[in-house]
Amino acid sequence: MACALVWRRVLKAFRCVLCGGVLARQGAMLPPARIRLEIMQDTHSVTAADIARTFLASIENRTAFDEPYRHFLIKDVLPASVAEELTSLPFAPPALDGVSGKRELHNDQRSYFDVDAMARFPVMRPVAEALQSREVASAIQSAFGAPIDDTYLRLEYAVDTDGFWLEPHTDLGVKKFTCLIYLPESDEQETLGTDIYRSATEHWGRSPFTRNTAMIFVPSDKTWHGFVKRKITGLRKSVILNYVTQDWRAREQLSFPDQTVRV
């Protein structure tokens, strides 16, 4: 309980820091329409190198937690303009039809930073290129101890709607690194973060679902996480970053199916 209390206090401070973010400052000075126009214009000039620098800075300023397992929170994961444009991508959520609990139940309706999507939405390619780069991969391996050399980059664009839930699971297996990048549509979705478990049956806490922040962990037999069923207003959007081994069979989901990540 004491560890959980400390965790909640750190999260509160973490959220306070976020209040001073770039978009908040812009919102105080510019009307929304102008903000969106300037963001779209800025994104076109953002390169993979820019995204890599931002991601590396977020890793450097990570907040670490040891309970209930080693995990991390990072903020300002991507350039603000890139996060904004990703949030506005028009991917539709899977039609749940009353069925949820595992993402793979709707595999035919999931979306990825795959070859076709990166050609359709140019903002996706520099993100993938940055996360494929040796510089970023080396930093991830060094900072988190993730064994990602000679793995493949897999980026899912997740869109969840009311009725969605995920049973507790660990990601243990072919996933060697997990980073859940949050892209809420509004501040009202802050309670839609990842649920963290001490075991398959014991709920421990919940990460804040705040724009352009992420929860990170290296999958093990202890990294239980999921999503408790609760009201989702609007769409719950996120980017799920994994590095997966060569045993991953669905190569069409990969950003660079013919090229592994090297550190």
C-alpha positions in Angstrom: 0.0 0.0 0.0 2.9 2.4 0.8 4.5 1.8 -2.6 1.2 2.4 -4.3 0.7 5.7 -2.4 4.2 6.8 -3.5 3.4 5.8 -7.0 0.2 7.9 -7.0 2.1 10.9 -5.6 4.7 10.7 -8.4 1.9 10.4 -11.0 0.3 13.5 -9.6 3.6 15.4 -10.0 4.0 13.8 -13.4 0.6 15.2 -14.5 1.4 18.7 -13.1 4.5 18.8 -15.3 2.5 18.0 -18.3 0.2 21.0 -17.7 3.0 23.2 -19.0 3.2 21.4 -22.3 3.5 23.0 -25.8 -0.1 22.5 -26.8 -1.4 24.0 -23.6 0.7 27.1 -24.1 -0.3 27.4 -27.7 -4.0 27.0 -26.7 -3.7 30.1 -24.5 -2.5 32.2 -27.3 -4.1 30.9 -30.5 -7.6 30.0 -31.6 -8.1 26.2 -32.1 -8.4 26.4 -35.9 -5.1 28.2 -36.2 -3.4 25.8 -33.8 -4.5 22.9 -36.0 -3.3 24.6 -39.1 0.1 25.4 -37.7 0.4 21.8 -36.3 -0.3 20.3 -39.7 2.2 22.7 -41.4 4.8 21.9 -38.8 4.4 18.2 -39.1 5.3 18.2 -42.7 8.8 19.5 -41.7 9.3 17.1 -38.9 11.9 14.4 -39.8 12.7 11.0 -38.4 15.8 12.6 -36.8 13.6 15.2 -35.0 11.3 12.4 -33.7 14.3 10.3 -32.6 15.7 13.3 -30.7 12.4 13.9 -28.9 12.0 10.2 -28.1 15.6 10.0 -26.7 14.9 13.0 -24.5 11.8 11.5 -23.1 13.7 8.3 -22.3 16.4 10.4 -20.5 13.8 12.0 -18.3 11.9 8.8 -17.6 10.2 8.1 -14.2 10.8 4.6 -12.9 8.6 2.4 -10.6 9.6 -0.9 -9.0 6.1 -1.9 -7.9 4.3 -4.1 -8.7 7.0 -4.8 -11.3 9.6 -2.6 -13.0 7.9 -0.1 -15.3 8.3 3.5 -16.5 6.4 6.6 -17.5 7.7 9.0 -20.0 6.3 12.3 -21.3 6.7 14.4 -24.5 7.3 11.1 -26.3 6.9 12.6 -29.8 7.1 16.2 -31.1 3.7 17.8 -30.2 2.7 18.3 -33.8 3.3 14.6 -34.6 1.3 13.5 -31.6 -1.6 15.8 -32.6 -1.6 14.5 -36.2 -1.5 10.9 -35.1 -4.5 11.5 -32.8 -6.5 12.8 -35.7 -5.8 9.9 -38.1 -9.2 8.4 -39.3 -8.8 4.8 -38.4 -12.1 3.2 -37.3 -12.4 1.1 -34.2 -13.1 -2.6 -34.5 -16.8 -3.5 -34.4 -16.9 -5.4 -31.1 -20.4 -6.8 -31.4 -20.3 -7.5 -27.7 -17.0 -9.5 -27.9 -13.9 -8.2 -26.2 -11.2 -9.2 -23.7 -8.4 -9.9 -26.2 -7.3 -7.7 -29.1 -6.7 -10.8 -31.3 -10.4 -11.5 -31.2 -10.7 -8.7 -33.9 -7.4 -9.3 -35.8 -9.0 -8.6 -39.1 -10.0 -5.0 -38.0 -6.7 -3.9 -36.4 -4.5 -1.1 -37.8 -0.7 -0.9 -38.0 2.2 1.3 -39.2 2.5 -1.1 -42.0 3.7 -0.5 -45.6 0.3 0.5 -46.9 -0.6 2.7 -43.9 2.7 4.5 -44.0 2.1 5.3 -47.7 -1.4 6.6 -47.0 -0.5 8.7 -43.9 2.9 10.3 -44.3 3.2 11.2 -40.6 3.6 7.4 -39.8 6.8 6.8 -41.8 9.2 9.1 -39.9 7.8 7.8 -36.6 8.6 4.2 -37.7 12.0 5.3 -39.1 13.0 6.9 -35.9 12.0 3.9 -33.8 13.8 1.6 -36.3 17.1 3.6 -36.0 20.1 2.2 -34.3 20.4 5.3 -32.1 16.9 4.8 -30.6 17.2 1.0 -30.4 20.5 1.3 -28.6 19.1 3.8 -26.1 16.1 1.6 -25.4 18.3 -1.4 -24.8 20.6 0.6 -22.6 17.9 2.4 -20.6 15.5 -0.5 -20.0 17.6 -3.6 -20.5 15.3 -4.7 -23.3 16.9 -7.5 -25.5 15.8 -6.0 -28.8 18.8 -6.5 -31.1 17.8 -8.4 -34.3 14.1 -7.9 -33.6 11.3 -6.4 -35.8 9.5 -3.1 -35.2 5.8 -3.5 -34.8 3.6 -0.4 -34.3 -0.2 -0.8 -33.8 -2.6 2.1 -34.1 -5.1 1.0 -31.5 -8.6 2.5 -31.5 -10.9 1.4 -28.7 -14.6 2.2 -28.2 -17.2 1.7 -25.5 -17.5 -2.0 -24.6 -13.8 -2.7 -25.0 -11.8 -4.4 -22.2 -8.6 -6.4 -21.9 -8.1 -9.3 -19.6 -4.8 -9.2 -17.6 -1.9 -10.5 -19.6 1.9 -10.1 -19.5 3.1 -9.8 -23.2 5.7 -12.5 -22.3 6.9 -14.4 -25.4 7.9 -12.9 -28.7 7.4 -9.3 -27.5 10.7 -8.1 -26.1 9.7 -4.5 -25.3 6.3 -2.8 -24.8 5.7 1.0 -24.9 2.1 2.2 -24.8 1.9 5.7 -26.2 -1.3 7.5 -25.3 -3.3 9.7 -27.6 -6.5 10.8 -25.8 -8.9 13.0 -27.7 -9.4 15.2 -24.6 -8.4 15.6 -21.0 -11.7 14.0 -20.0 -10.2 10.6 -21.0 -7.5 10.7 -18.3 -8.9 7.7 -16.5 -8.6 5.4 -19.5 -5.0 4.4 -18.8 -3.6 1.0 -18.6 -4.6 -1.1 -15.6 -1.6 -2.6 -13.8 -1.8 -5.8 -11.8 0.3 -7.4 -9.1 -0.9 -10.8 -10.4 -3.5 -12.1 -12.8 -6.2 -11.4 -10.2 -4.9 -8.6 -8.1 -5.3 -5.0 -9.4 -2.6 -2.6 -8.3 -3.1 0.7 -10.1 -3.6 2.6 -13.4 -1.4 4.8 -15.5 -2.7 8.3 -16.5 -4.1 8.4 -20.0 -2.5 11.7 -21.0 -1.6 13.0 -24.5 1.9 12.2 -25.7 2.9 10.2 -22.6 3.7 6.5 -22.4 4.0 3.5 -20.1 7.0 1.2 -20.7 8.0 -2.3 -19.5 10.1 -5.2 -20.6 7.7 -8.2 -20.7 8.3 -10.9 -18.1 6.1 -13.3 -16.2 5.3 -10.4 -13.7 4.2 -7.7 -16.2 0.5 -8.1 -15.8 -1.6 -5.4 -17.4 -5.0 -5.0 -19.0 -8.0 -2.7 -19.3 -10.9 -2.9 -16.8 -14.2 -2.5 -18.6 -15.5 1.0 -18.0 -17.2 3.8 -20.0 -15.3 5.0 -23.0 -16.6 8.3 -24.3 -15.4 9.0 -27.8 -12.5 6.9 -29.0 -9.6 5.7 -26.9 -6.5 6.0 -29.2 -3.0 4.8 -28.6 0.1 3.6 -30.4 1.4 0.2 -29.2 5.1 -0.1 -29.8 6.7 -3.5 -29.6 9.9 -5.0 -30.8 9.2 -8.7 -31.6 11.4 -11.7 -32.3 11.8 -13.4 -35.7 9.2 -15.9 -34.6 6.5 -13.3 -35.2 4.5 -14.8 -38.0 2.3 -11.9 -39.1 5.0 -10.1 -41.0 2.4 -7.9 -42.8 1.9 -6.1 -39.4 5.6 -4.9 -39.3 6.8 -1.6 -40.4 9.9 -3.0 -42.1 9.3 -6.7 -42.6 12.6 -7.3 -44.4 14.8 -5.4 -41.9 15.5 -6.1 -38.3 16.5 -3.5 -35.7 20.2 -3.5 -34.8 21.8 -1.9 -31.7 
